[in-house]
Amino acid sequence: MTGIICALKVEVEGLKALMENPKISNEAGLKFISGQIFEKDVVLLECGMGKVNAAVGTQIMIDRFSPDVIINSGIAGSLSKDLIVGDIVISSDCVEHDINCVALDEPRGQITLPNEQLIKIPADEKTSSTLAECCQNLGSHIRIGTIATGDMFVSVIGQREFIAHEFDALCCDMEGGAVGHVCYMNKVPFAILRSISDDLKFNKGEDYEQFGQLAADRAIKAMKKFIQTT
């Protein structure tokens, strides 16, 4: 079974419309929709914006549905002048850029787990590679690299440049790092797919609203092909 987690309704509706024999499960105020898409078992979740919503939804999905892989799909803001609205970023890894214990002499973004400390959480290489292949004919520039997550909409250019430099990241979102964090702790393969909705030129809230549907449509097309080919 493939688990797909999206933050927003606009990011999940195109997949939900394809689902056959859907079954709805409600947990912690979240609606999980399981069924078949292209005769493949899939569970969908619209988790809402932010790291906590994403983390809660990811853990419930793992506990209840035992997916073989989880994809966090949706839209994001570009951190690179080479990535514009409609381009696609696939995760090699992810980082939570808003973790900050620098005052304790720890590097930014460092996660402390019971048995290790790490900054970048590795995505599943095979899944990321397959996602990239599924994006080849969408008319988008595709990059594989670090996706940075934090509980903020980053609109100030200086903030975007700082995150890009600090973590060598390509784009920023509000959920991917949390999904990756939970998957890593549970040893569940994951990958993140992000279509750019706002870039270094169009980087305000109104730009996000204007281009969000375009970006979401490209992410949905990629996910459809991924489901068909896996």
C-alpha positions in Angstrom: 0.0 0.0 0.0 1.1 3.5 -0.8 0.4 6.3 1.7 0.0 9.8 0.3 0.0 12.8 2.7 -0.9 16.3 1.5 -1.5 19.4 3.5 -4.2 21.0 1.5 -7.5 20.0 -0.2 -6.3 21.4 -3.5 -3.3 19.0 -3.3 -5.4 15.8 -2.7 -8.7 16.3 -4.6 -7.3 15.1 -8.0 -6.3 11.8 -6.5 -9.4 11.3 -4.4 -11.5 11.6 -7.5 -9.8 8.6 -9.0 -10.2 6.3 -6.0 -12.4 3.2 -6.3 -14.2 1.6 -3.3 -13.1 4.4 -0.9 -13.4 3.8 2.8 -13.2 6.7 5.2 -11.6 6.4 8.7 -11.5 9.3 11.1 -8.7 9.5 13.7 -7.7 12.6 15.8 -10.0 14.7 13.6 -8.2 13.6 10.4 -9.9 11.8 7.5 -8.0 8.9 6.0 -9.4 7.7 2.7 -8.3 4.2 1.6 -9.1 2.3 -1.6 -7.7 1.6 -5.1 -6.3 3.9 -7.7 -5.4 2.2 -10.9 -6.0 -1.0 -9.1 -3.3 -0.2 -6.5 -4.0 0.1 -2.8 -3.6 3.7 -1.6 -4.5 5.6 1.5 -4.8 9.4 1.2 -4.7 12.0 3.9 -5.3 15.8 3.9 -3.4 16.6 7.1 -3.6 20.4 7.2 -0.8 22.8 7.3 2.2 22.6 9.7 4.6 20.1 11.2 2.4 18.8 14.1 -0.6 18.1 11.9 1.8 16.3 9.5 3.5 14.3 12.2 0.2 13.2 13.8 -1.2 12.1 10.5 1.9 10.2 9.5 2.1 8.3 12.8 -1.6 7.3 12.6 -1.2 6.3 8.9 1.7 4.0 9.8 -0.1 2.5 12.8 -3.4 1.9 11.2 -2.6 1.2 7.5 1.1 -0.1 7.5 2.0 1.5 4.2 5.0 0.2 2.3 6.0 3.7 1.4 4.7 7.2 2.2 4.9 10.1 -0.2 4.4 13.7 1.0 3.2 15.5 -2.1 2.2 19.2 -2.6 3.5 22.7 -3.2 6.4 24.6 -1.8 8.4 27.8 -2.1 11.6 28.0 -4.1 14.9 28.7 -2.4 16.9 28.8 -5.6 16.9 31.4 -8.5 17.0 28.3 -10.8 13.6 27.0 -9.6 10.6 28.9 -10.8 6.8 28.5 -10.4 5.8 25.1 -11.7 9.2 23.4 -11.4 9.5 20.3 -9.3 11.7 19.2 -6.4 12.2 15.6 -5.3 13.8 14.9 -1.9 17.2 13.4 -1.5 16.7 14.3 2.1 14.8 16.8 4.3 15.6 19.1 7.2 13.6 21.0 9.8 15.1 24.5 9.4 13.2 26.0 12.4 14.9 23.7 15.0 17.3 26.1 16.7 19.5 25.2 19.7 22.4 27.3 18.6 22.5 28.8 22.1 23.4 25.3 23.4 26.2 25.0 20.8 24.2 22.6 18.6 24.0 23.2 14.9 20.8 24.5 13.4 18.3 21.8 12.4 19.8 19.1 14.5 17.3 16.4 15.6 18.1 14.5 18.8 16.7 10.9 18.8 17.2 8.3 21.5 20.3 6.8 19.8 21.5 9.4 17.4 21.6 13.0 16.3 21.2 14.1 12.7 20.3 17.2 10.7 19.3 15.8 7.3 16.9 12.9 7.2 17.5 10.6 4.2 14.6 9.9 1.8 14.3 6.5 0.2 16.6 6.7 -2.8 14.6 4.3 -5.0 11.3 6.1 -4.4 12.8 9.5 -5.0 14.3 8.3 -8.3 11.0 6.8 -9.4 9.2 10.0 -8.6 11.7 12.0 -10.7 11.2 9.7 -13.6 7.4 10.2 -13.3 7.9 13.9 -13.7 9.9 13.8 -16.9 7.1 14.7 -19.3 5.3 17.4 -17.3 7.1 20.3 -18.8 8.8 21.2 -15.6 12.4 21.6 -14.6 13.2 18.8 -12.0 15.7 18.9 -9.3 16.6 16.3 -6.6 17.9 17.7 -3.3 17.2 18.9 0.2 13.7 20.1 1.2 13.6 22.4 4.2 10.6 22.4 6.5 9.4 24.9 9.1 6.3 26.2 10.7 6.3 29.4 8.8 5.5 30.8 5.3 8.8 32.2 4.2 8.2 35.3 2.1 11.2 37.5 2.9 14.0 36.9 0.3 16.7 37.2 3.0 15.1 34.3 5.0 14.9 32.2 1.9 18.6 32.9 1.0 19.6 32.1 4.6 17.8 28.7 4.6 19.2 27.8 1.2 22.8 28.6 2.3 22.6 27.1 5.8 21.2 23.7 4.6 22.0 23.7 0.9 18.2 23.4 0.4 16.2 23.8 -2.8 12.7 24.6 -1.5 10.8 25.2 1.7 7.5 23.8 2.9 5.6 23.3 6.2 5.1 19.5 6.4 7.8 17.4 4.5 10.4 17.3 7.3 7.8 16.2 9.8 6.6 13.4 7.6 10.2 12.4 7.0 11.0 12.6 10.7 8.2 10.2 11.7 8.9 7.8 8.8 12.6 7.7 9.8 11.8 6.8 13.4 9.4 4.1 12.2 11.7 2.8 9.5 9.1 3.4 6.8 10.5 4.4 3.4 9.4 7.9 2.3 10.0 10.6 -0.2 8.8 14.2 -0.8 7.5 15.7 -4.0 7.1 19.5 -4.2 5.9 21.6 -7.1 6.9 25.2 -6.8 4.0 27.6 -6.1 6.1 30.7 -5.2 9.7 31.6 -6.2 12.2 34.3 -5.6 10.4 36.6 -7.9 6.8 35.7 -7.0 7.1 35.1 -3.3 4.2 36.8 -1.6 1.1 35.4 -0.1 -1.0 36.5 -3.1 1.5 34.8 -5.5 1.1 31.6 -3.6 -2.7 31.9 -4.0 -2.4 32.7 -7.7 0.0 29.9 -8.6 -1.0 27.3 -6.0 -3.5 25.5 -8.2 -1.0 25.3 -11.2 1.6 23.8 -8.9 -0.8 21.4 -7.2 -2.0 20.1 -10.6 1.6 19.2 -11.6 2.2 17.4 -8.3 -1.1 15.5 -8.8 -0.1 14.5 -12.4 3.2 13.2 -11.1 1.6 11.2 -8.3 -0.9 9.6 -10.7 2.0 8.4 -12.9 3.8 7.1 -9.8 0.8 5.1 -8.7 0.5 3.6 -12.2 4.1 2.6 -12.4 4.7 1.1 -8.9 
